[in-house]
Amino acid sequence: MDIAIHPNRKLAQLPFDPELSLGAHNAIHTCLRVQPSEKVTIITDDACREIAASLVKELEAMGAHYNAWVLEEVERRPLKHFPTIIGEDMETSHVSIFCAQAQMNELKSRMEMTAIVNRRRMRHGHMVNINKQIMLEGMRADFAKVDRMSAKLIAIVRQAKQIKARTAAGTDIIADMNPLYKWIKTSGLISPEKWGNLPGGEIFTSPGEVNGTFVIDGVVGDYLCAKYGDLKDSPLTITVKANRLAEAYSDNKELEEDFWQYTHTDENSDRVGEFAIGTNIGLTNIIGEILQDEKFPGIHIAFGNPYGEHTGAEWYSSTHIDVVGRQFDIWADDQQVMEKGKFLFDA
């Protein structure tokens, strides 16, 4: 296999759908606030070349220096580790963008990448599983408005000892908060303090303890999302006891088994590491893509890695899988903040 020893520049000449330009402009100028004097590392793959080309176009228009890497031209996939040559490039960059599709067992390599981001306090846009639909929907959001909504909500939940959530589909969970763990806002406006997914729009923490039933009639995360998509017609119902996955049931037995195996990879893969509320009020529906759907207004939780470097949680897992539902009623202590999937206050 030919190994690329220099950053790939072909993306600058690659044609792309001009409809991608608005989302790309939002990413580079609004979300990451790239300056002409800064250097950017772009990491993409064969599946996302066109989207990466739209990002490159924005950088070239402002005259910013960048290096763009196509993963398949660097190492075989799925990646066992984050490529050293790309990591070395990131060491001299101010901003990085991961614009690629997830493959099975690659989470470790992405964690190695974000470890560089965290250590160097880079502004990092994490566009894992980005596609054209997300560029035309979630990436076109008014992120200033999303940020205002996120700021209002996080001010409420930071004072709450308990968050309750219910849905007509059967979700009924109670999350007790740990006052030692931080709530984090990733609204799409990315800072050196915390890298963020693009499109953005969520607040999250690591909970103290979650108990109850969660009906996953939205999506599951990581590479299982591409396999199963929107679960509206075949939901996965899980039971959480003392912050651990206790049961999982679906009419789709393959989904049930895949999820169970994923959440039993290591000793903490079945532990709720993230408790989050989506705040991207520009979204109108679940589309079967985790990158966007976890930002849809409502609750999502994740089993596995608690992002302890940000939340303060002192445990670790090598896995992280989000689960998303629909149409929530949410209470922060006794204050209701959402009814049937709609926030009860304006941005």
C-alpha positions as a Markdown table, in Angstrom:
| # | Residue | x | y | z |
|---|---|---|---|---|
| 1 | Met | 0.0 | 0.0 | 0.0 |
| 2 | Asp | 1.3 | 3.4 | -0.9 |
| 3 | Ile | 1.8 | 5.6 | 2.2 |
| 4 | Ala | 1.4 | 9.3 | 1.9 |
| 5 | Ile | 4.4 | 11.2 | 3.3 |
| 6 | His | 3.1 | 14.6 | 2.5 |
| 7 | Pro | -0.3 | 16.2 | 3.3 |
| 8 | Asn | -2.9 | 15.7 | 0.6 |
| 9 | Arg | -3.6 | 18.8 | -1.5 |
| 10 | Lys | -5.8 | 17.3 | -4.1 |
| 11 | Leu | -8.9 | 18.3 | -2.2 |
| 12 | Ala | -8.4 | 21.9 | -3.3 |
| 13 | Gln | -9.1 | 20.9 | -6.9 |
| 14 | Leu | -12.0 | 18.5 | -6.1 |
| 15 | Pro | -15.4 | 19.7 | -7.3 |
| 16 | Phe | -18.2 | 19.7 | -4.7 |
| 17 | Asp | -21.9 | 20.5 | -4.5 |
| 18 | Pro | -22.1 | 24.3 | -3.9 |
| 19 | Glu | -25.0 | 23.6 | -1.5 |
| 20 | Leu | -22.3 | 22.4 | 1.0 |
| 21 | Ser | -20.8 | 25.9 | 1.1 |
| 22 | Leu | -23.1 | 27.4 | 3.8 |
| 23 | Gly | -22.4 | 24.6 | 6.2 |
| 24 | Ala | -18.7 | 24.8 | 5.5 |
| 25 | His | -18.7 | 28.5 | 6.0 |
| 26 | Asn | -20.5 | 28.0 | 9.3 |
| 27 | Ala | -17.9 | 25.4 | 10.4 |
| 28 | Ile | -14.8 | 27.5 | 9.6 |
| 29 | His | -16.0 | 31.0 | 10.4 |
| 30 | Thr | -18.7 | 30.7 | 13.1 |
| 31 | Cys | -17.9 | 27.5 | 14.9 |
| 32 | Leu | -14.1 | 27.3 | 14.8 |
| 33 | Arg | -13.4 | 31.0 | 14.1 |
| 34 | Val | -10.3 | 30.2 | 12.1 |
| 35 | Gln | -8.1 | 33.2 | 11.5 |
| 36 | Pro | -5.9 | 33.7 | 8.4 |
| 37 | Ser | -2.8 | 33.6 | 10.5 |
| 38 | Glu | -3.6 | 30.1 | 11.9 |
| 39 | Lys | -2.7 | 26.6 | 10.7 |
| 40 | Val | -5.4 | 23.9 | 10.4 |
| 41 | Thr | -5.2 | 20.1 | 10.2 |
| 42 | Ile | -8.0 | 18.5 | 8.3 |
| 43 | Ile | -8.5 | 14.7 | 8.6 |
| 44 | Thr | -10.9 | 13.1 | 6.1 |
| 45 | Asp | -11.5 | 9.8 | 4.3 |
| 46 | Asp | -12.6 | 8.5 | 1.0 |
| 47 | Ala | -16.3 | 8.8 | 2.0 |
| 48 | Cys | -16.1 | 12.4 | 3.1 |
| 49 | Arg | -13.7 | 13.9 | 0.5 |
| 50 | Glu | -16.4 | 16.2 | -1.0 |
| 51 | Ile | -17.3 | 17.7 | 2.3 |
| 52 | Ala | -13.7 | 18.1 | 3.2 |
| 53 | Ala | -13.2 | 19.9 | -0.1 |
| 54 | Ser | -15.9 | 22.4 | 0.8 |
| 55 | Leu | -14.0 | 23.1 | 4.1 |
| 56 | Val | -10.7 | 23.5 | 2.3 |
| 57 | Lys | -12.3 | 26.0 | -0.1 |
| 58 | Glu | -13.2 | 28.2 | 2.9 |
| 59 | Leu | -9.6 | 28.0 | 4.2 |
| 60 | Glu | -8.1 | 28.8 | 0.9 |
| 61 | Ala | -10.4 | 31.8 | 0.4 |
| 62 | Met | -9.1 | 33.4 | 3.6 |
| 63 | Gly | -5.5 | 32.4 | 3.0 |
| 64 | Ala | -5.1 | 30.2 | 6.1 |
| 65 | His | -2.4 | 27.5 | 6.0 |
| 66 | Tyr | -3.7 | 24.0 | 6.2 |
| 67 | Asn | -2.7 | 20.3 | 5.7 |
| 68 | Ala | -5.4 | 17.9 | 4.6 |
| 69 | Trp | -5.0 | 14.2 | 5.1 |
| 70 | Val | -7.1 | 11.3 | 3.6 |
| 71 | Leu | -6.9 | 8.4 | 6.1 |
| 72 | Glu | -6.9 | 5.7 | 3.4 |
| 73 | Glu | -3.8 | 7.3 | 1.9 |
| 74 | Val | -2.0 | 7.1 | 5.2 |
| 75 | Glu | -2.9 | 3.8 | 6.8 |
| 76 | Arg | -5.1 | 0.7 | 6.4 |
| 77 | Arg | -8.5 | 0.9 | 8.0 |
| 78 | Pro | -9.9 | 0.2 | 10.4 |
| 79 | Leu | -7.2 | 2.2 | 12.2 |
| 80 | Lys | -5.6 | 0.4 | 15.2 |
| 81 | His | -3.9 | 3.7 | 16.3 |
| 82 | Phe | -4.1 | 7.3 | 15.2 |
| 83 | Pro | -1.5 | 7.8 | 12.4 |
| 84 | Thr | 1.7 | 9.3 | 13.8 |
| 85 | Ile | 2.3 | 11.5 | 10.8 |
| 86 | Ile | -1.1 | 13.2 | 11.2 |
| 87 | Gly | -0.5 | 13.6 | 15.0 |
| 88 | Glu | 2.9 | 15.2 | 14.3 |
| 89 | Asp | 1.1 | 17.7 | 11.9 |
| 90 | Met | -1.4 | 18.5 | 14.7 |
| 91 | Glu | 1.4 | 19.4 | 17.0 |
| 92 | Thr | 2.0 | 22.6 | 15.0 |
| 93 | Ser | -1.7 | 23.4 | 14.3 |
| 94 | His | -4.1 | 25.8 | 16.1 |
| 95 | Val | -7.3 | 24.1 | 14.8 |
| 96 | Ser | -8.1 | 20.5 | 13.7 |
| 97 | Ile | -11.1 | 19.0 | 11.9 |
| 98 | Phe | -12.0 | 15.3 | 11.8 |
| 99 | Cys | -14.3 | 14.9 | 8.9 |
| 100 | Ala | -14.7 | 11.1 | 8.3 |
| 101 | Gln | -16.9 | 8.1 | 8.8 |
| 102 | Ala | -16.5 | 5.8 | 11.8 |
| 103 | Gln | -15.4 | 2.3 | 11.3 |
| 104 | Met | -15.6 | -0.7 | 13.7 |
| 105 | Asn | -13.1 | -0.6 | 16.5 |
| 106 | Glu | -11.6 | 2.8 | 15.6 |
| 107 | Leu | -12.8 | 4.7 | 18.7 |
| 108 | Lys | -9.4 | 4.1 | 20.3 |
| 109 | Ser | -7.7 | 5.9 | 17.4 |
| 110 | Arg | -10.0 | 8.9 | 17.8 |
| 111 | Met | -9.4 | 9.0 | 21.5 |
| 112 | Glu | -5.7 | 9.2 | 20.7 |
| 113 | Met | -6.4 | 12.1 | 18.4 |
| 114 | Thr | -8.5 | 14.0 | 21.0 |
| 115 | Ala | -5.8 | 13.5 | 23.6 |
| 116 | Ile | -3.6 | 15.6 | 21.4 |
| 117 | Val | -6.4 | 18.2 | 21.1 |
| 118 | Asn | -6.9 | 18.3 | 24.9 |
| 119 | Arg | -3.2 | 18.5 | 25.7 |
| 120 | Arg | -2.6 | 21.3 | 23.2 |
| 121 | Arg | -5.9 | 23.0 | 23.9 |
| 122 | Met | -6.7 | 23.1 | 20.2 |
| 123 | Arg | -10.0 | 24.2 | 18.7 |
| 124 | His | -11.3 | 20.9 | 17.2 |
| 125 | Gly | -14.3 | 20.3 | 15.1 |
| 126 | His | -15.4 | 16.6 | 15.4 |
| 127 | Met | -17.4 | 15.7 | 12.3 |
| 128 | Val | -17.5 | 12.0 | 12.7 |
| 129 | Asn | -20.0 | 10.4 | 10.3 |
| 130 | Ile | -20.8 | 13.7 | 8.7 |
| 131 | Asn | -22.8 | 13.5 | 5.4 |
| 132 | Lys | -24.4 | 15.8 | 2.9 |
| 133 | Gln | -27.8 | 15.7 | 4.7 |
| 134 | Ile | -26.2 | 16.9 | 8.0 |
| 135 | Met | -24.3 | 19.6 | 6.1 |
| 136 | Leu | -27.6 | 20.9 | 4.6 |
| 137 | Glu | -29.5 | 20.7 | 7.9 |
| 138 | Gly | -27.6 | 20.7 | 11.3 |
| 139 | Met | -24.6 | 22.6 | 9.9 |
| 140 | Arg | -26.9 | 25.4 | 8.7 |
| 141 | Ala | -28.2 | 26.1 | 12.2 |
| 142 | Asp | -28.0 | 29.6 | 13.8 |
| 143 | Phe | -25.3 | 28.6 | 16.3 |
| 144 | Ala | -25.5 | 31.9 | 18.1 |
| 145 | Lys | -29.1 | 31.1 | 18.9 |
| 146 | Val | -28.2 | 27.5 | 19.8 |
| 147 | Asp | -25.6 | 28.9 | 22.2 |
| 148 | Arg | -28.1 | 31.1 | 23.9 |
| 149 | Met | -30.5 | 28.2 | 24.4 |
| 150 | Ser | -27.6 | 26.1 | 25.7 |
| 151 | Ala | -26.5 | 28.8 | 28.1 |
| 152 | Lys | -30.0 | 29.2 | 29.6 |
| 153 | Leu | -30.5 | 25.5 | 30.0 |
| 154 | Ile | -27.1 | 24.8 | 31.6 |
| 155 | Ala | -27.7 | 27.6 | 34.1 |
| 156 | Ile | -30.8 | 25.7 | 35.3 |
| 157 | Val | -29.4 | 22.1 | 35.3 |
| 158 | Arg | -26.2 | 23.2 | 37.1 |
| 159 | Gln | -28.4 | 23.9 | 40.1 |
| 160 | Ala | -30.4 | 20.7 | 39.9 |
| 161 | Lys | -29.8 | 17.7 | 42.2 |
| 162 | Gln | -32.0 | 15.4 | 40.0 |
| 163 | Ile | -33.2 | 15.3 | 36.4 |
| 164 | Lys | -36.2 | 13.3 | 35.4 |
| 165 | Ala | -37.3 | 12.4 | 31.9 |
| 166 | Arg | -40.3 | 10.6 | 30.4 |
| 167 | Thr | -41.7 | 9.8 | 27.0 |
| 168 | Ala | -45.0 | 8.5 | 25.7 |
| 169 | Ala | -43.0 | 5.5 | 24.3 |
| 170 | Gly | -42.2 | 4.4 | 27.8 |
| 171 | Thr | -39.0 | 6.1 | 28.9 |
| 172 | Asp | -39.0 | 6.9 | 32.6 |
| 173 | Ile | -35.6 | 7.7 | 34.0 |
| 174 | Ile | -34.2 | 9.5 | 37.0 |
| 175 | Ala | -30.6 | 10.9 | 37.0 |
| 176 | Asp | -29.1 | 12.0 | 40.3 |
| 177 | Met | -26.4 | 14.5 | 39.7 |
| 178 | Asn | -22.9 | 14.4 | 41.2 |
| 179 | Pro | -22.0 | 18.0 | 42.4 |
| 180 | Leu | -18.3 | 17.2 | 41.8 |
| 181 | Tyr | -18.9 | 16.6 | 38.1 |
| 182 | Lys | -19.1 | 19.6 | 35.7 |
| 183 | Trp | -21.8 | 20.3 | 33.1 |
| 184 | Ile | -20.2 | 21.2 | 29.7 |
| 185 | Lys | -21.7 | 23.3 | 26.9 |
| 186 | Thr | -20.9 | 22.3 | 23.4 |
| 187 | Ser | -23.2 | 24.5 | 21.4 |
| 188 | Gly | -21.2 | 24.6 | 18.1 |
| 189 | Leu | -19.1 | 27.6 | 19.2 |
| 190 | Ile | -15.9 | 25.8 | 19.8 |
| 191 | Ser | -13.2 | 27.0 | 22.2 |
| 192 | Pro | -9.8 | 25.7 | 23.5 |
| 193 | Glu | -11.6 | 24.6 | 26.7 |
| 194 | Lys | -13.5 | 21.9 | 25.0 |
| 195 | Trp | -13.5 | 20.4 | 21.5 |
| 196 | Gly | -16.9 | 19.8 | 20.1 |
| 197 | Asn | -18.9 | 17.9 | 17.6 |
| 198 | Leu | -20.1 | 19.7 | 14.5 |
| 199 | Pro | -23.0 | 20.2 | 14.2 |
| 200 | Gly | -23.1 | 21.3 | 17.8 |
| 201 | Gly | -25.9 | 21.7 | 20.2 |
| 202 | Glu | -25.8 | 19.9 | 23.6 |
| 203 | Ile | -25.0 | 20.2 | 27.2 |
| 204 | Phe | -23.7 | 17.2 | 29.1 |
| 205 | Thr | -22.2 | 15.9 | 32.3 |
| 206 | Ser | -21.3 | 12.6 | 33.8 |
| 207 | Pro | -24.1 | 11.7 | 36.1 |
| 208 | Gly | -23.9 | 10.5 | 39.7 |
| 209 | Glu | -26.4 | 7.7 | 39.2 |
| 210 | Val | -29.1 | 6.9 | 36.6 |
| 211 | Asn | -32.0 | 4.5 | 37.1 |
| 212 | Gly | -35.0 | 3.5 | 35.1 |
| 213 | Thr | -36.2 | 2.6 | 31.6 |
| 214 | Phe | -35.0 | 4.2 | 28.4 |
| 215 | Val | -36.7 | 3.5 | 25.1 |
| 216 | Ile | -34.3 | 4.1 | 22.3 |
| 217 | Asp | -36.6 | 5.0 | 19.5 |
| 218 | Gly | -34.1 | 7.4 | 17.9 |
| 219 | Val | -30.6 | 6.0 | 17.3 |
| 220 | Val | -27.7 | 4.2 | 18.8 |
| 221 | Gly | -24.2 | 5.5 | 18.3 |
| 222 | Asp | -20.7 | 4.7 | 17.0 |
| 223 | Tyr | -20.6 | 2.3 | 14.0 |
| 224 | Leu | -23.9 | 0.7 | 15.0 |
| 225 | Cys | -25.7 | 3.8 | 13.8 |
| 226 | Ala | -24.7 | 3.2 | 10.2 |
| 227 | Lys | -25.9 | -0.4 | 10.5 |
| 228 | Tyr | -29.3 | 0.2 | 12.1 |
| 229 | Gly | -30.2 | 3.9 | 11.5 |
| 230 | Asp | -33.5 | 5.3 | 12.7 |
| 231 | Leu | -35.0 | 2.9 | 15.4 |
| 232 | Lys | -38.5 | 4.5 | 15.4 |
| 233 | Asp | -40.1 | 1.3 | 14.0 |
| 234 | Ser | -37.9 | -1.1 | 15.9 |
| 235 | Pro | -36.8 | 0.5 | 19.2 |
| 236 | Leu | -34.3 | -0.9 | 21.7 |
| 237 | Thr | -35.6 | -0.7 | 25.3 |
| 238 | Ile | -33.0 | -0.7 | 28.1 |
| 239 | Thr | -33.1 | -0.9 | 31.8 |
| 240 | Val | -30.5 | 1.0 | 33.9 |
| 241 | Lys | -29.9 | 0.1 | 37.5 |
| 242 | Ala | -27.4 | 2.0 | 39.7 |
| 243 | Asn | -25.8 | 3.5 | 36.6 |
| 244 | Arg | -25.2 | 0.1 | 34.9 |
| 245 | Leu | -27.0 | -1.4 | 31.9 |
| 246 | Ala | -29.1 | -4.2 | 33.4 |
| 247 | Glu | -31.3 | -5.3 | 30.5 |
| 248 | Ala | -31.7 | -4.7 | 26.8 |
| 249 | Tyr | -34.6 | -5.8 | 24.6 |
| 250 | Ser | -35.6 | -5.3 | 21.0 |
| 251 | Asp | -37.7 | -7.3 | 18.4 |
| 252 | Asn | -34.5 | -6.8 | 16.3 |
| 253 | Lys | -32.4 | -9.5 | 18.0 |
| 254 | Glu | -29.3 | -8.7 | 16.0 |
| 255 | Leu | -29.4 | -5.1 | 17.3 |
| 256 | Glu | -30.0 | -6.3 | 20.8 |
| 257 | Glu | -27.0 | -8.6 | 20.6 |
| 258 | Asp | -24.7 | -6.1 | 19.0 |
| 259 | Phe | -25.6 | -3.4 | 21.6 |
| 260 | Trp | -25.1 | -5.9 | 24.4 |
| 261 | Gln | -21.7 | -6.9 | 23.2 |
| 262 | Tyr | -20.6 | -3.3 | 22.6 |
| 263 | Thr | -21.6 | -2.4 | 26.1 |
| 264 | His | -19.6 | -5.3 | 27.6 |
| 265 | Thr | -16.3 | -4.6 | 26.0 |
| 266 | Asp | -14.5 | -3.6 | 29.2 |
| 267 | Glu | -15.4 | -3.3 | 32.9 |
| 268 | Asn | -17.0 | 0.1 | 32.4 |
| 269 | Ser | -18.6 | -0.2 | 29.0 |
| 270 | Asp | -22.0 | -0.8 | 30.6 |
| 271 | Arg | -21.7 | 2.2 | 32.9 |
| 272 | Val | -23.5 | 5.5 | 32.1 |
| 273 | Gly | -20.7 | 7.9 | 31.4 |
| 274 | Glu | -22.6 | 10.8 | 29.8 |
| 275 | Phe | -26.0 | 12.4 | 30.6 |
| 276 | Ala | -26.9 | 15.0 | 28.0 |
| 277 | Ile | -29.6 | 17.3 | 26.6 |
| 278 | Gly | -29.7 | 18.2 | 22.9 |
| 279 | Thr | -30.1 | 21.9 | 22.3 |
| 280 | Asn | -29.9 | 22.3 | 18.5 |
| 281 | Ile | -33.3 | 24.0 | 18.1 |
| 282 | Gly | -32.7 | 24.3 | 14.3 |
| 283 | Leu | -33.4 | 20.5 | 13.9 |
| 284 | Thr | -36.8 | 19.3 | 13.1 |
| 285 | Asn | -36.6 | 15.5 | 13.1 |
| 286 | Ile | -34.5 | 12.5 | 13.8 |
| 287 | Ile | -32.7 | 11.4 | 10.6 |
| 288 | Gly | -30.9 | 8.2 | 11.7 |
| 289 | Glu | -27.4 | 9.8 | 12.0 |
| 290 | Ile | -25.9 | 10.0 | 15.5 |
| 291 | Leu | -23.7 | 13.1 | 14.8 |
| 292 | Gln | -26.8 | 15.2 | 14.2 |
| 293 | Asp | -29.5 | 13.2 | 16.1 |
| 294 | Glu | -27.8 | 13.5 | 19.5 |
| 295 | Lys | -28.1 | 17.3 | 19.2 |
| 296 | Phe | -31.9 | 17.0 | 18.6 |
| 297 | Pro | -33.8 | 18.6 | 21.6 |
| 298 | Gly | -34.2 | 15.9 | 24.2 |
| 299 | Ile | -32.3 | 13.5 | 26.4 |
| 300 | His | -29.5 | 11.2 | 25.3 |
| 301 | Ile | -27.2 | 9.1 | 27.5 |
| 302 | Ala | -24.0 | 7.3 | 26.7 |
| 303 | Phe | -22.5 | 4.1 | 28.1 |
| 304 | Gly | -18.7 | 4.1 | 28.5 |
| 305 | Asn | -16.1 | 6.8 | 28.6 |
| 306 | Pro | -17.3 | 9.8 | 30.8 |
| 307 | Tyr | -14.9 | 12.4 | 29.2 |
| 308 | Gly | -13.4 | 12.7 | 32.6 |
| 309 | Glu | -10.8 | 15.3 | 31.5 |
| 310 | His | -13.8 | 17.6 | 31.1 |
| 311 | Thr | -16.5 | 16.4 | 33.5 |
| 312 | Gly | -14.2 | 15.4 | 36.4 |
| 313 | Ala | -15.3 | 11.8 | 36.5 |
| 314 | Glu | -12.4 | 9.6 | 37.7 |
| 315 | Trp | -13.1 | 6.4 | 35.8 |
| 316 | Tyr | -12.4 | 5.3 | 32.3 |
| 317 | Ser | -13.7 | 3.1 | 29.5 |
| 318 | Ser | -12.3 | 2.3 | 26.1 |
| 319 | Thr | -15.8 | 2.6 | 24.6 |
| 320 | His | -18.5 | 5.2 | 24.3 |
| 321 | Ile | -22.0 | 4.7 | 22.7 |
| 322 | Asp | -24.8 | 7.2 | 22.7 |
| 323 | Val | -28.5 | 6.3 | 22.8 |
| 324 | Val | -31.2 | 8.8 | 21.7 |
| 325 | Gly | -34.9 | 8.9 | 22.2 |
| 326 | Arg | -37.8 | 11.1 | 21.0 |
| 327 | Gln | -40.4 | 13.5 | 22.4 |
| 328 | Phe | -39.3 | 14.0 | 26.0 |
| 329 | Asp | -40.8 | 15.7 | 29.0 |
| 330 | Ile | -37.9 | 16.8 | 31.2 |
| 331 | Trp | -37.7 | 18.2 | 34.8 |
| 332 | Ala | -34.7 | 19.7 | 36.5 |
| 333 | Asp | -35.7 | 19.1 | 40.2 |
| 334 | Asp | -39.3 | 20.4 | 40.2 |
| 335 | Gln | -38.9 | 22.8 | 37.2 |
| 336 | Gln | -40.2 | 21.4 | 33.9 |
| 337 | Val | -37.9 | 22.5 | 31.1 |
| 338 | Met | -39.3 | 20.5 | 28.1 |
| 339 | Glu | -42.7 | 19.1 | 27.2 |
| 340 | Lys | -43.2 | 16.7 | 24.3 |
| 341 | Gly | -39.8 | 17.6 | 22.9 |
| 342 | Lys | -40.2 | 21.4 | 23.0 |
| 343 | Phe | -38.3 | 23.6 | 25.4 |
| 344 | Leu | -40.5 | 25.7 | 27.7 |
| 345 | Phe | -38.5 | 28.8 | 27.3 |
| 346 | Asp | -37.1 | 30.8 | 24.3 |
| 347 | Ala | -33.5 | 31.3 | 23.3 |
